[in-house]
Amino acid sequence: MQLLQQIRDNIAKAACDDQQQCKTIGIGLKACGGPELYLAWSNLATNAELLNSLSQRYRSLREAQIKASGEISNCMAIKDPGAYCQFPAEKPTMGTCQLGLEGVNIAK
């Protein structure tokens, strides 16, 4: 979806130089409630206001799609995996925000 791509573009590379800059945001909506997935983002490099606005628009769009189609989901809650700043060996002063290990398989 175009709106989901806008969210990903706003997050971009999620650059960080400190663990405290890394955050997560729940994206979308499952038919039984709760987000479809989580994305890691950086408050150093991401426009938080725009990210929240895009996220709310996407959630509303998903809610309308679910109601219109009668979509069902597995109703499994997805736990917020948290985020951390991963520093590459070649440049240990600038990293990227990554989902915690529990989120590796859900943020495709």
Rosetta blueprint (number, residue, H / E / L):
1 M L
2 Q H
3 L H
4 L H
5 Q H
6 Q H
7 I H
8 R H
9 D H
10 N H
11 I H
12 A L
13 K L
14 A L
15 A E
16 C E
17 D L
18 D L
19 Q H
20 Q H
21 Q H
22 C E
23 K E
24 T E
25 I E
26 G E
27 I E
28 G L
29 L L
30 K L
31 A L
32 C L
33 G L
34 G L
35 P L
36 E L
37 L E
38 Y E
39 L E
40 A E
41 W E
42 S E
43 N L
44 L L
45 A L
46 T L
47 N L
48 A H
49 E H
50 L H
51 L H
52 N H
53 S H
54 L H
55 S H
56 Q H
57 R H
58 Y H
59 R H
60 S H
61 L H
62 R H
63 E H
64 A H
65 Q H
66 I H
67 K H
68 A H
69 S H
70 G L
71 E L
72 I L
73 S L
74 N L
75 C L
76 M L
77 A L
78 I L
79 K L
80 D L
81 P L
82 G L
83 A E
84 Y E
85 C E
86 Q E
87 F L
88 P L
89 A L
90 E L
91 K L
92 P L
93 T L
94 M L
95 G E
96 T E
97 C E
98 Q E
99 L E
100 G L
101 L H
102 E H
103 G H
104 V L
105 N L
106 I L
107 A L
108 K L
